[in-house]
Amino acid sequence: MKDPRDIIKRPVITERTSEFIDQLKYVFEVDLRTNKTEIKQAIEAIFKVKVVSVNTMRVPPKPRRYGRHSGYTSEWKKAIVQLSPDSKPLEFFEASV
């Protein structure tokens, strides 16, 4: 098995994903080559929580221009992870006031 920290790259924190926290859903950027089972095992190993379901989607590259040069952004994979109701919330998604 791969190292769990190689599978989960970073959390995706936006206005929309912060609305998912009430439902115990968290969004992560993951490696393009991983599948749902590997993502579930990595989240459970890193955060010590119980995962109910994992939904994944590939975010396609978008064209970008920098002056007269044009190119594309990188393609990446997004995973929406649903935790069980008895799991504790993840710390880095909590707002510090």
NUMI-713092 format. One record per atom (N, C-alpha, C, CB): residue number from 1; residue in one letter; x, y, z. Coordinates in nm, 4 decimals, always signed. Atoms other than C-alpha are relative to their C-alpha. Glycine has a CB too. Layout:
N
+-----+---+----------+----------+----------+
:   k : r :        X :        Y :        Z :
+-----+---+----------+----------+----------+
: NUM : a :        X :        Y :        Z :
...
+-----+---+----------+----------+----------+
***
This chain:
97
+-----+---+----------+----------+----------+
:   k : r :        X :        Y :        Z :
+-----+---+----------+----------+----------+
:   1 : m :  +0.0838 :  -0.1187 :  +0.0000 :
:   1 : m :  +0.0000 :  +0.0000 :  +0.0000 :
:   1 : m :  +0.0879 :  +0.1245 :  +0.0000 :
:   1 : m :  -0.0952 :  +0.0001 :  +0.1216 :
:   2 : k :  -0.0715 :  -0.1263 :  +0.0035 :
:   2 : k :  +0.1119 :  +0.3547 :  -0.0661 :
:   2 : k :  -0.0078 :  +0.0670 :  +0.1368 :
:   2 : k :  -0.0573 :  +0.0924 :  -0.1095 :
:   3 : d :  +0.0043 :  -0.0786 :  -0.1235 :
:   3 : d :  +0.1876 :  +0.5957 :  +0.2158 :
:   3 : d :  -0.1245 :  +0.0886 :  -0.0031 :
:   3 : d :  +0.1302 :  +0.0864 :  +0.0170 :
:   4 : p :  +0.1229 :  -0.0816 :  +0.0008 :
:   4 : p :  -0.1389 :  +0.7703 :  +0.3191 :
:   4 : p :  +0.0248 :  +0.1474 :  -0.0272 :
:   4 : p :  -0.0710 :  -0.0139 :  +0.1317 :
:   5 : r :  -0.0300 :  -0.1416 :  +0.0222 :
:   5 : r :  +0.0314 :  +1.1093 :  +0.3090 :
:   5 : r :  +0.0343 :  +0.0288 :  -0.1463 :
:   5 : r :  +0.1155 :  +0.0438 :  +0.0899 :
:   6 : d :  -0.0204 :  -0.0184 :  +0.1432 :
:   6 : d :  +0.1179 :  +1.0537 :  -0.0595 :
:   6 : d :  -0.1326 :  +0.0006 :  -0.0744 :
:   6 : d :  +0.0908 :  -0.1094 :  -0.0555 :
:   7 : i :  +0.1314 :  +0.0071 :  +0.0639 :
:   7 : i :  -0.2466 :  +0.9833 :  -0.1427 :
:   7 : i :  -0.0769 :  +0.1301 :  +0.0213 :
:   7 : i :  -0.0806 :  -0.1192 :  +0.0549 :
:   8 : i :  +0.0724 :  -0.1227 :  -0.0332 :
:   8 : i :  -0.4012 :  +1.2844 :  +0.0360 :
:   8 : i :  +0.0974 :  +0.1161 :  -0.0122 :
:   8 : i :  -0.0626 :  -0.0069 :  +0.1442 :
:   9 : k :  -0.0927 :  -0.1105 :  +0.0219 :
:   9 : k :  -0.2341 :  +1.6012 :  -0.0940 :
:   9 : k :  -0.0304 :  +0.1184 :  +0.0908 :
:   9 : k :  -0.0043 :  +0.0439 :  -0.1450 :
:  10 : r :  +0.0345 :  -0.1166 :  -0.0810 :
:  10 : r :  -0.4243 :  +1.8819 :  +0.0782 :
:  10 : r :  -0.1507 :  +0.0083 :  +0.0142 :
:  10 : r :  +0.0561 :  +0.1301 :  -0.0624 :
:  11 : p :  +0.1438 :  -0.0243 :  -0.0081 :
:  11 : p :  -0.7695 :  +1.9833 :  +0.2041 :
:  11 : p :  -0.0384 :  +0.1150 :  -0.0924 :
:  11 : p :  -0.0424 :  +0.0309 :  +0.1456 :
:  12 : v :  +0.0526 :  -0.1080 :  +0.0829 :
:  12 : v :  -0.9813 :  +2.2005 :  -0.0232 :
:  12 : v :  -0.0979 :  +0.0787 :  +0.0866 :
:  12 : v :  -0.0694 :  -0.0550 :  -0.1315 :
:  13 : i :  +0.0825 :  -0.0818 :  -0.0880 :
:  13 : i :  -1.1260 :  +2.4847 :  +0.1840 :
:  13 : i :  -0.0514 :  +0.1198 :  -0.0783 :
:  13 : i :  +0.0797 :  +0.0456 :  +0.1254 :
:  14 : t :  +0.0672 :  -0.1094 :  +0.0685 :
:  14 : t :  -1.3743 :  +2.7106 :  +0.0058 :
:  14 : t :  -0.1310 :  +0.0269 :  +0.0730 :
:  14 : t :  -0.0246 :  -0.0333 :  -0.1515 :
:  15 : e :  +0.1297 :  -0.0273 :  -0.0621 :
:  15 : e :  -1.7110 :  +2.8622 :  +0.0923 :
:  15 : e :  -0.0928 :  -0.1208 :  -0.0128 :
:  15 : e :  -0.0653 :  +0.1242 :  -0.0638 :
:  16 : r :  +0.0897 :  +0.1137 :  +0.0219 :
:  16 : r :  -1.8924 :  +2.5664 :  -0.0579 :
:  16 : r :  +0.0404 :  -0.1201 :  +0.0848 :
:  16 : r :  -0.0012 :  -0.0387 :  -0.1478 :
:  17 : t :  -0.0421 :  +0.1157 :  -0.0785 :
:  17 : t :  -1.6818 :  +2.3028 :  +0.1140 :
:  17 : t :  -0.0179 :  +0.0244 :  +0.1494 :
:  17 : t :  +0.1454 :  -0.0340 :  -0.0301 :
:  18 : s :  +0.0234 :  -0.0272 :  -0.1422 :
:  18 : s :  -1.7188 :  +2.4798 :  +0.4494 :
:  18 : s :  -0.1468 :  -0.0220 :  +0.0376 :
:  18 : s :  +0.0418 :  +0.1439 :  +0.0342 :
:  19 : e :  +0.1405 :  +0.0322 :  -0.0265 :
:  19 : e :  -2.0965 :  +2.4308 :  +0.4174 :
:  19 : e :  -0.0196 :  -0.1503 :  +0.0204 :
:  19 : e :  -0.0886 :  +0.0492 :  -0.1153 :
:  20 : f :  +0.0093 :  +0.1454 :  -0.0135 :
:  20 : f :  -2.0369 :  +2.0535 :  +0.3951 :
:  20 : f :  +0.0387 :  -0.0487 :  +0.1391 :
:  20 : f :  +0.0877 :  -0.0668 :  -0.1030 :
:  21 : i :  -0.0521 :  +0.0441 :  -0.1294 :
:  21 : i :  -1.8744 :  +2.0422 :  +0.7408 :
:  21 : i :  -0.1131 :  -0.0367 :  +0.0956 :
:  21 : i :  +0.0876 :  +0.1090 :  +0.0621 :
:  22 : d :  +0.1145 :  +0.0324 :  -0.0864 :
:  22 : d :  -2.2158 :  +2.0440 :  +0.9153 :
:  22 : d :  -0.0512 :  -0.1412 :  -0.0246 :
:  22 : d :  -0.1131 :  +0.1001 :  -0.0221 :
:  23 : q :  +0.0449 :  +0.1347 :  +0.0361 :
:  23 : q :  -2.2955 :  +1.7182 :  +0.7327 :
:  23 : q :  +0.1121 :  -0.1026 :  +0.0155 :
:  23 : q :  -0.0524 :  -0.0015 :  -0.1436 :
:  24 : l :  -0.1196 :  +0.0842 :  -0.0163 :
:  24 : l :  -1.9511 :  +1.5709 :  +0.8257 :
:  24 : l :  +0.0562 :  -0.0454 :  -0.1347 :
:  24 : l :  -0.0328 :  -0.1226 :  +0.0863 :
:  25 : k :  -0.0620 :  +0.0259 :  +0.1301 :
:  25 : k :  -1.8342 :  +1.5897 :  +0.4623 :
:  25 : k :  +0.1204 :  +0.0916 :  -0.0138 :
:  25 : k :  -0.1014 :  +0.0221 :  -0.1177 :
:  26 : y :  -0.1233 :  -0.0746 :  +0.0161 :
:  26 : y :  -1.4797 :  +1.6983 :  +0.3866 :
:  26 : y :  +0.0538 :  -0.0238 :  -0.1395 :
:  26 : y :  +0.1038 :  -0.0400 :  +0.1068 :
:  27 : v :  -0.0489 :  +0.0062 :  +0.1376 :
:  27 : v :  -1.3104 :  +1.7705 :  +0.0525 :
:  27 : v :  +0.1523 :  +0.0063 :  +0.0024 :
:  27 : v :  -0.0596 :  +0.1158 :  -0.0867 :
:  28 : f :  -0.1454 :  +0.0077 :  +0.0075 :
:  28 : f :  -0.9504 :  +1.6788 :  -0.0279 :
:  28 : f :  +0.0441 :  -0.0070 :  -0.1450 :
:  28 : f :  +0.0526 :  -0.1214 :  +0.0781 :
:  29 : e :  -0.0656 :  +0.0249 :  +0.1281 :
:  29 : e :  -0.7210 :  +1.7011 :  -0.3285 :
:  29 : e :  +0.0823 :  -0.1263 :  +0.0182 :
:  29 : e :  +0.0897 :  +0.1225 :  -0.0463 :
:  30 : v :  -0.0679 :  +0.1289 :  -0.0120 :
:  30 : v :  -0.5891 :  +1.3502 :  -0.3886 :
:  30 : v :  +0.0807 :  -0.0281 :  -0.1267 :
:  30 : v :  -0.1021 :  -0.1138 :  +0.0259 :
:  31 : d :  -0.0807 :  +0.0414 :  +0.1138 :
:  31 : d :  -0.3451 :  +1.1783 :  -0.6227 :
:  31 : d :  -0.0908 :  -0.0507 :  -0.1118 :
:  31 : d :  +0.1016 :  -0.1090 :  +0.0416 :
:  32 : l :  +0.0829 :  +0.0375 :  +0.1157 :
:  32 : l :  -0.4826 :  +1.1207 :  -0.9744 :
:  32 : l :  -0.0159 :  -0.1509 :  -0.0162 :
:  32 : l :  +0.0597 :  +0.0573 :  -0.1266 :
:  33 : r :  +0.0005 :  +0.1448 :  +0.0254 :
:  33 : r :  -0.4007 :  +0.7481 :  -0.9722 :
:  33 : r :  -0.0674 :  -0.0817 :  +0.1090 :
:  33 : r :  +0.1403 :  -0.0484 :  -0.0168 :
:  34 : t :  +0.0585 :  +0.0761 :  -0.1100 :
:  34 : t :  -0.5767 :  +0.6538 :  -0.6479 :
:  34 : t :  -0.1474 :  -0.0289 :  -0.0251 :
:  34 : t :  +0.0167 :  +0.0754 :  +0.1316 :
:  35 : n :  +0.1410 :  +0.0337 :  +0.0100 :
:  35 : n :  -0.9138 :  +0.4855 :  -0.6178 :
:  35 : n :  -0.0694 :  +0.0272 :  +0.1335 :
:  35 : n :  -0.0179 :  -0.1475 :  -0.0418 :
:  36 : k :  +0.0785 :  -0.0331 :  -0.1185 :
:  36 : k :  -1.1916 :  +0.5232 :  -0.3601 :
:  36 : k :  +0.0420 :  -0.0806 :  +0.1227 :
:  36 : k :  -0.1467 :  -0.0228 :  -0.0279 :
:  37 : t :  -0.0408 :  +0.0846 :  -0.1115 :
:  37 : t :  -1.0740 :  +0.2331 :  -0.1453 :
:  37 : t :  +0.1293 :  +0.0509 :  +0.0625 :
:  37 : t :  +0.0171 :  -0.1447 :  -0.0463 :
:  38 : e :  -0.1259 :  -0.0535 :  -0.0514 :
:  38 : e :  -0.7220 :  +0.3750 :  -0.1141 :
:  38 : e :  -0.0213 :  +0.1323 :  +0.0722 :
:  38 : e :  +0.1001 :  +0.0182 :  -0.1135 :
:  39 : i :  +0.0294 :  -0.1277 :  -0.0647 :
:  39 : i :  -0.8622 :  +0.7197 :  -0.0283 :
:  39 : i :  -0.0644 :  -0.0240 :  +0.1359 :
:  39 : i :  -0.0921 :  +0.0864 :  -0.0888 :
:  40 : k :  +0.0671 :  +0.0312 :  -0.1268 :
:  40 : k :  -1.0872 :  +0.5716 :  +0.2409 :
:  40 : k :  +0.1004 :  -0.0500 :  +0.1036 :
:  40 : k :  -0.1104 :  -0.1053 :  -0.0218 :
:  41 : q :  -0.0994 :  +0.0528 :  -0.0926 :
:  41 : q :  -0.7996 :  +0.3774 :  +0.3991 :
:  41 : q :  +0.0980 :  +0.1077 :  +0.0450 :
:  41 : q :  +0.0756 :  -0.1151 :  -0.0643 :
:  42 : a :  -0.0937 :  -0.1064 :  -0.0350 :
:  42 : a :  -0.5729 :  +0.6838 :  +0.3896 :
:  42 : a :  -0.0620 :  +0.0979 :  +0.1000 :
:  42 : a :  +0.0448 :  +0.0747 :  -0.1260 :
:  43 : i :  +0.0677 :  -0.0923 :  -0.0917 :
:  43 : i :  -0.8279 :  +0.9122 :  +0.5605 :
:  43 : i :  -0.0152 :  -0.0647 :  +0.1371 :
:  43 : i :  -0.1386 :  +0.0413 :  -0.0557 :
:  44 : e :  +0.0157 :  +0.0693 :  -0.1280 :
:  44 : e :  -0.8970 :  +0.6508 :  +0.8288 :
:  44 : e :  +0.1340 :  -0.0142 :  +0.0723 :
:  44 : e :  -0.0628 :  -0.1383 :  -0.0219 :
:  45 : a :  -0.1310 :  +0.0149 :  -0.0629 :
:  45 : a :  -0.5233 :  +0.6021 :  +0.8902 :
:  45 : a :  +0.0540 :  +0.1334 :  +0.0514 :
:  45 : a :  +0.0987 :  -0.0612 :  -0.0986 :
:  46 : i :  -0.0559 :  -0.1298 :  -0.0385 :
:  46 : i :  -0.4329 :  +0.9719 :  +0.9061 :
:  46 : i :  -0.0784 :  +0.0616 :  +0.1163 :
:  46 : i :  +0.0000 :  +0.0958 :  -0.1202 :
:  47 : f :  +0.0825 :  -0.0745 :  -0.0956 :
:  47 : f :  -0.7256 :  +1.1113 :  +1.1074 :
:  47 : f :  -0.0658 :  -0.0870 :  +0.1066 :
:  47 : f :  -0.1059 :  +0.0748 :  -0.0736 :
:  48 : k :  +0.0596 :  +0.0933 :  -0.0980 :
:  48 : k :  -0.8400 :  +0.7985 :  +1.3016 :
:  48 : k :  -0.1513 :  +0.0206 :  +0.0124 :
:  48 : k :  +0.0663 :  +0.0179 :  +0.1383 :
:  49 : v :  +0.1457 :  -0.0144 :  +0.0054 :
:  49 : v :  -1.2062 :  +0.8378 :  +1.1946 :
:  49 : v :  -0.0573 :  -0.1127 :  -0.0846 :
:  49 : v :  -0.0412 :  +0.1391 :  -0.0578 :
:  50 : k :  +0.0691 :  +0.1013 :  +0.0797 :
:  50 : k :  -1.4640 :  +0.6087 :  +1.0306 :
:  50 : k :  -0.0622 :  +0.0681 :  -0.1213 :
:  50 : k :  -0.1089 :  -0.0746 :  +0.0844 :
:  51 : v :  +0.0505 :  -0.0564 :  +0.1245 :
:  51 : v :  -1.5427 :  +0.6871 :  +0.6647 :
:  51 : v :  -0.1173 :  -0.0837 :  -0.0492 :
:  51 : v :  +0.1118 :  +0.0066 :  -0.1074 :
:  52 : v :  +0.1184 :  +0.0686 :  +0.0503 :
:  52 : v :  -1.8891 :  +0.6014 :  +0.5324 :
:  52 : v :  +0.0063 :  -0.0130 :  -0.1519 :
:  52 : v :  -0.1275 :  +0.0747 :  +0.0419 :
:  53 : s :  -0.0038 :  +0.0049 :  +0.1460 :
:  53 : s :  -1.8497 :  +0.6956 :  +0.1654 :
:  53 : s :  +0.1028 :  +0.0987 :  -0.0533 :
:  53 : s :  -0.1389 :  +0.0300 :  -0.0592 :
:  54 : v :  -0.0951 :  -0.0862 :  +0.0694 :
:  54 : v :  -1.6084 :  +0.8551 :  -0.0819 :
:  54 : v :  -0.0525 :  +0.0233 :  -0.1404 :
:  54 : v :  +0.1435 :  -0.0626 :  -0.0027 :
:  55 : n :  +0.0357 :  -0.0371 :  +0.1367 :
:  55 : n :  -1.7090 :  +1.0405 :  -0.3975 :
:  55 : n :  +0.1194 :  +0.0720 :  -0.0610 :
:  55 : n :  -0.1290 :  +0.0898 :  -0.0040 :
:  56 : t :  -0.1157 :  -0.0612 :  +0.0650 :
:  56 : t :  -1.4384 :  +1.1364 :  -0.6472 :
:  56 : t :  -0.0406 :  +0.0617 :  -0.1319 :
:  56 : t :  +0.1113 :  -0.1028 :  -0.0216 :
:  57 : m :  +0.0193 :  -0.0615 :  +0.1316 :
:  57 : m :  -1.4203 :  +1.3587 :  -0.9522 :
:  57 : m :  +0.1330 :  +0.0569 :  -0.0467 :
:  57 : m :  -0.1097 :  +0.1113 :  +0.0046 :
:  58 : r :  -0.1201 :  -0.0564 :  +0.0595 :
:  58 : r :  -1.1481 :  +1.4695 :  -1.1886 :
:  58 : r :  -0.0334 :  +0.1414 :  -0.0458 :
:  58 : r :  +0.0523 :  -0.0880 :  -0.1189 :
:  59 : v :  +0.0175 :  -0.1391 :  +0.0396 :
:  59 : v :  -1.1183 :  +1.8451 :  -1.2310 :
:  59 : v :  +0.0847 :  +0.0212 :  -0.1246 :
:  59 : v :  +0.0403 :  +0.0998 :  +0.1158 :
:  60 : p :  -0.0754 :  -0.0089 :  +0.1251 :
:  60 : p :  -1.0209 :  +1.9092 :  -1.5950 :
:  60 : p :  +0.0908 :  +0.1235 :  -0.0038 :
:  60 : p :  -0.0962 :  +0.0028 :  -0.1186 :
:  61 : p :  -0.0861 :  -0.1180 :  +0.0129 :
:  61 : p :  -0.7406 :  +2.1478 :  -1.6974 :
:  61 : p :  -0.0758 :  +0.1143 :  -0.0671 :
:  61 : p :  +0.1275 :  -0.0341 :  -0.0804 :
:  62 : k :  +0.0659 :  -0.1175 :  +0.0558 :
:  62 : k :  -0.8503 :  +2.5020 :  -1.7801 :
:  62 : k :  +0.1036 :  +0.0851 :  -0.0729 :
:  62 : k :  -0.0711 :  +0.0825 :  +0.1112 :
:  63 : p :  -0.0966 :  -0.0856 :  +0.0705 :
:  63 : p :  -0.6890 :  +2.7336 :  -2.0353 :
:  63 : p :  +0.0252 :  +0.1293 :  +0.0777 :
:  63 : p :  -0.0505 :  +0.0327 :  -0.1423 :
:  64 : r :  -0.0402 :  -0.1231 :  -0.0672 :
:  64 : r :  -0.4978 :  +3.0259 :  -1.8838 :
:  64 : r :  +0.0963 :  +0.0763 :  -0.0899 :
:  64 : r :  +0.0651 :  -0.0302 :  +0.1379 :
:  65 : r :  -0.0911 :  -0.0834 :  +0.0774 :
:  65 : r :  -0.3147 :  +3.3185 :  -2.0422 :
:  65 : r :  +0.0822 :  +0.0849 :  +0.0946 :
:  65 : r :  -0.0770 :  +0.0889 :  -0.1003 :
:  66 : y :  -0.0920 :  -0.0870 :  -0.0726 :
:  66 : y :  -0.0138 :  +3.5016 :  -1.9048 :
:  66 : y :  +0.0622 :  +0.0931 :  -0.1035 :
:  66 : y :  +0.1104 :  -0.0828 :  +0.0788 :
:  67 : g :  -0.0446 :  -0.0901 :  +0.1052 :
:  67 : g :  +0.0305 :  +3.8009 :  -2.1341 :
:  67 : g :  -0.0280 :  -0.0627 :  -0.1353 :
:  67 : g :  +0.1501 :  +0.0328 :  +0.0149 :
:  68 : r :  +0.0208 :  +0.0620 :  +0.1318 :
:  68 : r :  +0.0841 :  +3.6628 :  -2.4804 :
:  68 : r :  +0.0236 :  -0.1504 :  +0.0015 :
:  68 : r :  +0.0913 :  +0.0639 :  -0.1023 :
:  69 : h :  -0.0229 :  +0.1434 :  -0.0124 :
:  69 : h :  +0.1689 :  +3.3134 :  -2.3520 :
:  69 : h :  -0.1270 :  -0.0670 :  +0.0489 :
:  69 : h :  +0.1175 :  -0.0295 :  +0.0957 :
:  70 : s :  +0.1186 :  +0.0728 :  -0.0435 :
:  70 : s :  -0.1069 :  +3.0598 :  -2.3156 :
:  70 : s :  +0.0392 :  -0.1423 :  +0.0384 :
:  70 : s :  -0.1084 :  -0.0008 :  -0.1110 :
:  71 : g :  -0.0262 :  +0.1354 :  -0.0457 :
:  71 : g :  -0.1225 :  +2.7258 :  -2.1419 :
:  71 : g :  -0.1218 :  -0.0523 :  +0.0726 :
:  71 : g :  +0.1242 :  -0.0051 :  +0.0908 :
:  72 : y :  +0.1089 :  +0.0626 :  -0.0732 :
:  72 : y :  -0.3355 :  +2.5060 :  -1.9204 :
:  72 : y :  +0.0407 :  -0.0207 :  +0.1456 :
:  72 : y :  -0.0396 :  -0.1341 :  -0.0652 :
:  73 : t :  -0.0243 :  +0.0361 :  -0.1387 :
:  73 : t :  -0.3689 :  +2.4529 :  -1.5472 :
:  73 : t :  +0.0111 :  -0.1522 :  +0.0077 :
:  73 : t :  -0.1136 :  +0.0538 :  +0.0939 :
:  74 : s :  -0.0153 :  +0.1442 :  -0.0162 :
:  74 : s :  -0.2972 :  +2.1071 :  -1.4113 :
:  74 : s :  -0.1345 :  -0.0657 :  +0.0267 :
:  74 : s :  +0.0976 :  -0.0312 :  +0.1137 :
:  75 : e :  +0.1166 :  +0.0800 :  -0.0337 :
:  75 : e :  -0.5641 :  +1.8387 :  -1.3975 :
:  75 : e :  +0.0215 :  -0.0572 :  +0.1387 :
:  75 : e :  -0.0245 :  -0.1129 :  -0.1048 :
:  76 : w :  -0.0127 :  +0.0550 :  -0.1340 :
:  76 : w :  -0.6369 :  +1.7192 :  -1.0431 :
:  76 : w :  -0.1259 :  -0.0746 :  +0.0372 :
:  76 : w :  +0.0290 :  +0.1100 :  +0.1018 :
:  77 : k :  +0.1104 :  +0.0835 :  -0.0441 :
:  77 : k :  -0.8642 :  +1.4837 :  -0.8548 :
:  77 : k :  -0.0469 :  +0.0473 :  +0.1360 :
:  77 : k :  +0.0409 :  -0.1485 :  +0.0047 :
:  78 : k :  +0.0620 :  -0.0474 :  -0.1224 :
:  78 : k :  -1.1059 :  +1.5858 :  -0.5817 :
:  78 : k :  -0.0793 :  -0.1141 :  +0.0610 :
:  78 : k :  -0.0906 :  +0.1232 :  -0.0265 :
:  79 : a :  +0.0738 :  +0.1045 :  -0.0707 :
:  79 : a :  -1.2505 :  +1.3523 :  -0.3167 :
:  79 : a :  -0.0854 :  +0.0647 :  +0.1084 :
:  79 : a :  +0.0969 :  -0.1058 :  +0.0612 :
:  80 : i :  +0.0911 :  -0.0441 :  -0.1050 :
:  80 : i :  -1.5568 :  +1.4263 :  -0.1013 :
:  80 : i :  -0.0209 :  -0.1197 :  +0.0918 :
:  80 : i :  -0.1374 :  +0.0539 :  -0.0589 :
:  81 : v :  +0.0004 :  +0.1097 :  -0.0961 :
:  81 : v :  -1.5370 :  +1.2121 :  +0.2115 :
:  81 : v :  -0.1103 :  +0.0226 :  +0.1026 :
:  81 : v :  +0.1376 :  -0.0130 :  +0.0698 :
:  82 : q :  +0.1091 :  -0.0052 :  -0.0986 :
:  82 : q :  -1.8452 :  +1.1417 :  +0.4292 :
:  82 : q :  +0.0411 :  -0.0824 :  +0.1211 :
:  82 : q :  -0.1350 :  -0.0532 :  -0.0606 :
:  83 : l :  -0.0347 :  +0.0700 :  -0.1231 :
:  83 : l :  -1.7655 :  +1.0536 :  +0.7908 :
:  83 : l :  -0.1244 :  -0.0557 :  +0.0672 :
:  83 : l :  +0.0744 :  +0.0932 :  +0.0956 :
:  84 : s :  +0.1127 :  +0.0575 :  -0.0734 :
:  84 : s :  -1.9850 :  +0.8422 :  +1.0157 :
:  84 : s :  -0.0469 :  +0.0993 :  +0.1064 :
:  84 : s :  +0.0393 :  -0.1362 :  +0.0651 :
:  85 : p :  +0.0530 :  -0.0971 :  -0.0981 :
:  85 : p :  -2.2116 :  +1.0297 :  +1.2629 :
:  85 : p :  +0.0712 :  -0.0036 :  +0.1347 :
:  85 : p :  -0.1467 :  -0.0253 :  +0.0221 :
:  86 : d :  -0.0680 :  +0.0073 :  -0.1297 :
:  86 : d :  -2.0137 :  +0.9053 :  +1.5654 :
:  86 : d :  +0.1476 :  +0.0398 :  -0.0076 :
:  86 : d :  -0.0115 :  -0.1401 :  +0.0557 :
:  87 : s :  -0.1385 :  -0.0428 :  +0.0148 :
:  87 : s :  -1.6785 :  +1.0302 :  +1.4253 :
:  87 : s :  +0.0175 :  +0.1426 :  +0.0514 :
:  87 : s :  +0.0442 :  -0.0098 :  -0.1470 :
:  88 : k :  -0.0293 :  -0.1361 :  -0.0450 :
:  88 : k :  -1.5098 :  +1.3376 :  +1.5649 :
:  88 : k :  +0.0271 :  +0.0886 :  -0.1216 :
:  88 : k :  +0.1217 :  +0.0014 :  +0.0976 :
:  89 : p :  -0.0305 :  -0.0888 :  +0.1133 :
:  89 : p :  -1.4846 :  +1.6446 :  +1.3360 :
:  89 : p :  +0.1508 :  +0.0196 :  -0.0138 :
:  89 : p :  -0.0699 :  +0.1369 :  +0.0178 :
:  90 : l :  -0.1419 :  -0.0188 :  +0.0256 :
:  90 : l :  -1.1460 :  +1.7112 :  +1.1762 :
:  90 : l :  +0.0430 :  +0.1383 :  +0.0461 :
:  90 : l :  +0.0318 :  -0.0195 :  -0.1491 :
:  91 : e :  -0.0423 :  -0.1228 :  -0.0670 :
:  91 : e :  -0.9432 :  +1.9832 :  +1.3513 :
:  91 : e :  +0.0300 :  +0.1134 :  -0.0961 :
:  91 : e :  +0.1208 :  -0.0269 :  +0.0836 :
:  92 : f :  -0.0462 :  -0.1109 :  +0.0845 :
:  92 : f :  -0.7983 :  +2.1794 :  +1.0597 :
:  92 : f :  -0.1143 :  +0.0669 :  -0.0753 :
:  92 : f :  +0.1036 :  -0.0497 :  -0.0992 :
:  93 : f :  +0.1146 :  -0.0647 :  +0.0624 :
:  93 : f :  -1.1479 :  +2.2540 :  +0.9256 :
:  93 : f :  -0.0740 :  +0.0914 :  +0.0982 :
:  93 : f :  -0.0954 :  -0.1050 :  -0.0554 :
:  94 : e :  +0.0657 :  -0.0842 :  -0.0992 :
:  94 : e :  -1.2512 :  +2.4249 :  +1.2503 :
:  94 : e :  +0.0519 :  +0.1423 :  -0.0130 :
:  94 : e :  +0.0232 :  -0.0542 :  +0.1432 :
:  95 : a :  -0.0377 :  -0.1401 :  +0.0095 :
:  95 : a :  -1.2507 :  +2.8051 :  +1.2414 :
:  95 : a :  +0.0577 :  +0.0456 :  +0.1331 :
:  95 : a :  -0.1210 :  +0.0873 :  -0.0403 :
:  96 : s :  -0.0597 :  -0.0526 :  -0.1231 :
:  96 : s :  -1.0174 :  +2.9655 :  +1.4935 :
:  96 : s :  -0.0329 :  +0.1487 :  +0.0090 :
:  96 : s :  +0.1555 :  -0.0237 :  +0.0031 :
:  97 : v :  +0.0448 :  -0.1382 :  -0.0162 :
:  97 : v :  -1.1607 :  +3.2893 :  +1.6253 :
:  97 : v :  +0.0828 :  +0.0709 :  +0.1033 :
:  97 : v :  -0.1467 :  +0.0054 :  +0.0387 :
+-----+---+----------+----------+----------+
***
